[in-house]
Amino acid sequence: MLEAFFAAVFLGLILLGLVCASYMIMFKMLVPKKKFDYYIVIKSDTCEKEVTEAAYCAKMKINMIGDEDYGKVLVVDTGMNESQKLSCLNVCRKTNGIYLINKDELEEILK
């Protein structure tokens, strides 16, 4: 009985390792060789939940693929309330690469 349990755990770990290895191979194949600056734009009115959570998740995904120096997250203020704005400013201050901007600044950046 104990041997079957350990065999099942061992098999599960092997399958998890294969999935992780295939995930990393897929990322290496899809990421371009040359690195260019890019932006992930998040509008504050499209997030049903917390906009700061969406911005932080986007930044974590950028960090996960190794583009800390190239990818930036832009949160566009399109009618945030004060608590959302303070929370987003706090995340922007603590995390490099997340910026809170308004619509006019977005137009200037994208020119």
C-alpha positions in Angstrom: 0.0 0.0 0.0 2.8 2.4 0.9 4.7 1.5 -2.2 1.7 2.3 -4.4 1.4 5.7 -2.7 5.1 6.6 -3.2 4.8 5.4 -6.8 1.9 7.6 -7.5 3.6 10.6 -5.9 6.8 9.9 -7.9 4.7 9.6 -11.1 3.0 12.9 -10.4 6.3 14.7 -9.9 7.6 13.3 -13.2 4.5 14.5 -15.0 4.8 17.9 -13.4 8.4 18.1 -14.4 7.5 17.3 -18.0 4.8 19.9 -18.1 7.3 22.5 -16.7 10.0 21.6 -19.2 7.6 21.8 -22.1 6.4 25.2 -20.9 9.9 26.6 -20.7 10.7 25.2 -24.2 7.6 26.8 -25.6 8.5 30.2 -24.0 12.1 30.0 -25.4 10.7 29.3 -28.9 8.1 32.0 -28.9 10.1 34.9 -27.4 12.0 36.8 -30.1 15.8 36.8 -30.1 16.0 40.6 -30.3 14.6 42.5 -27.3 12.5 45.6 -28.0 10.8 47.9 -25.5 7.1 47.2 -25.2 4.1 48.3 -23.1 1.2 46.5 -21.6 -1.7 49.0 -21.3 -4.4 48.5 -18.7 -7.4 50.8 -18.7 -8.7 51.3 -15.2 -12.4 51.0 -16.2 -12.0 47.6 -17.8 -10.9 45.8 -14.7 -13.8 44.3 -12.9 -11.7 43.6 -9.8 -8.7 45.6 -8.6 -6.7 47.5 -11.2 -3.6 47.2 -9.0 -3.9 43.5 -9.0 -4.1 43.4 -12.8 -1.1 45.6 -13.1 1.0 43.6 -10.6 0.0 40.4 -12.4 1.1 41.8 -15.7 4.4 42.9 -14.3 5.0 39.4 -12.7 4.4 37.9 -16.2 6.9 40.2 -17.7 9.4 39.2 -15.0 8.7 35.5 -15.5 9.8 35.6 -19.1 12.9 37.7 -18.3 11.9 41.0 -19.8 12.3 43.2 -16.7 14.4 45.8 -18.6 12.1 45.9 -21.7 8.5 45.5 -20.7 6.6 48.2 -18.9 3.0 48.2 -17.5 1.0 51.4 -18.1 -2.2 51.9 -16.1 -4.4 54.5 -17.8 -6.5 56.5 -15.3 -10.0 56.5 -16.9 -12.1 57.4 -13.9 -10.5 55.8 -10.8 -11.8 56.5 -7.4 -9.4 57.8 -4.7 -8.9 54.5 -3.0 -8.0 52.8 -6.3 -5.7 55.6 -7.3 -3.9 55.5 -3.9 -3.5 51.8 -4.1 -2.2 52.0 -7.7 0.3 54.8 -6.8 1.5 52.6 -3.9 2.2 49.7 -6.2 3.9 52.0 -8.7 6.1 53.4 -6.1 7.2 49.9 -4.8 7.5 48.2 -8.2 9.7 49.4 -11.1 8.0 49.2 -14.4 4.4 50.0 -13.4 3.3 53.5 -14.2 0.0 55.4 -13.6 -0.7 57.8 -16.4 -3.6 59.7 -17.9 -4.9 59.7 -21.5 -2.8 62.6 -22.6 0.4 61.1 -21.4 -0.5 57.8 -23.2 -0.8 59.7 -26.5 2.6 61.3 -26.0 4.2 57.9 -25.2 2.8 56.1 -28.2 3.9 58.8 -30.7 
